[in-house]
Amino acid sequence: MFLQTLEVLTLVGINMARKSALEKIEYHEKICRIMQKQTFAEIKELKNQVRRMEWILIVIGVFLVMEFDSAKTFLKTILEIFN
């Protein structure tokens, strides 16, 4: 989406040589606003992805700790049976 918007604005900007300095500044600000909105949307999505990854890692960590305890108990039982 970002590249499409930029391409459209670039095509519109081809005639910028004939425009006044004020029009060029306004055009530049328009591009910046669009890019800023898209950047903030992407940052928000990345934050959500990081938050999900953190939760996944926490759950996996808790599961591994619980499994390690269970595995240790299981191995003790097996060793007692075979000894």
matplotlib code that plots the C-alpha trace (Angstrom):
import matplotlib.pyplot as plt

x = [0.0, 2.8, 4.6, 1.3, 0.6, 4.1, 3.9, 0.7, 2.0, 5.3, 3.3, 1.4, 4.7, 6.1, 4.6, 6.2, 8.7, 5.9, 4.5, 5.3, 7.4, 4.3, 2.7, 5.8, 5.9, 2.2, 2.8, 5.7, 3.7, 0.9, 3.4, 4.9, 1.4, 0.5, 3.8, 3.6, 0.1, 1.3, 4.4, 2.4, 0.0, 3.0, 4.5, 1.2, 1.0, 4.6, 3.9, 0.9, 3.1, 5.8, 3.2, 1.9, 5.4, 6.1, 3.0, 4.0, 7.5, 6.1, 3.7, 6.4, 8.7, 6.1, 5.4, 9.1, 9.6, 6.5, 7.6, 11.2, 9.8, 7.6, 10.4, 12.8, 10.2, 9.6, 13.3, 13.7, 10.8, 12.4, 15.8, 14.2, 12.4, 15.6, 17.9]
y = [0.0, 2.4, 1.9, 2.3, 5.6, 6.8, 5.9, 7.8, 10.8, 10.6, 10.6, 13.6, 15.2, 15.0, 18.4, 19.9, 21.9, 24.3, 24.8, 27.4, 26.8, 26.9, 24.2, 22.1, 22.4, 21.5, 18.5, 17.4, 17.7, 15.7, 12.9, 13.0, 12.8, 9.7, 8.0, 8.9, 7.3, 4.2, 4.0, 4.4, 1.6, -0.7, 0.1, -0.6, -4.0, -4.8, -4.0, -6.4, -9.1, -8.6, -8.7, -12.0, -13.4, -12.4, -14.3, -17.3, -17.3, -17.0, -19.9, -22.0, -21.1, -22.0, -25.3, -26.2, -25.5, -27.7, -30.4, -30.4, -31.0, -33.8, -35.2, -35.2, -37.0, -39.5, -40.2, -40.7, -43.2, -45.1, -45.2, -46.6, -49.3, -50.4, -50.2]
z = [0.0, 0.9, -2.4, -4.4, -2.6, -3.2, -6.9, -7.3, -5.5, -7.5, -10.8, -9.6, -8.6, -12.2, -12.9, -9.7, -11.8, -12.8, -9.3, -6.7, -3.7, -1.4, -3.6, -3.4, 0.4, 0.7, -1.6, 0.5, 3.7, 2.2, 1.3, 4.8, 6.5, 4.4, 5.1, 8.8, 9.1, 7.3, 9.5, 12.7, 11.5, 10.8, 14.2, 15.9, 14.1, 15.1, 18.7, 18.6, 17.1, 19.7, 22.5, 21.1, 20.8, 24.4, 25.6, 23.6, 25.1, 28.6, 28.1, 26.6, 29.5, 32.1, 30.2, 30.0, 33.7, 34.6, 32.2, 33.5, 37.0, 35.7, 33.7, 36.7, 38.8, 35.9, 35.6, 39.3, 39.2, 36.3, 37.9, 41.1, 39.2, 37.4, 40.4]

ax = plt.figure().add_subplot(projection="3d")
ax.plot(x, y, z, "-o")
ax.set_aspect("equal")
plt.show()
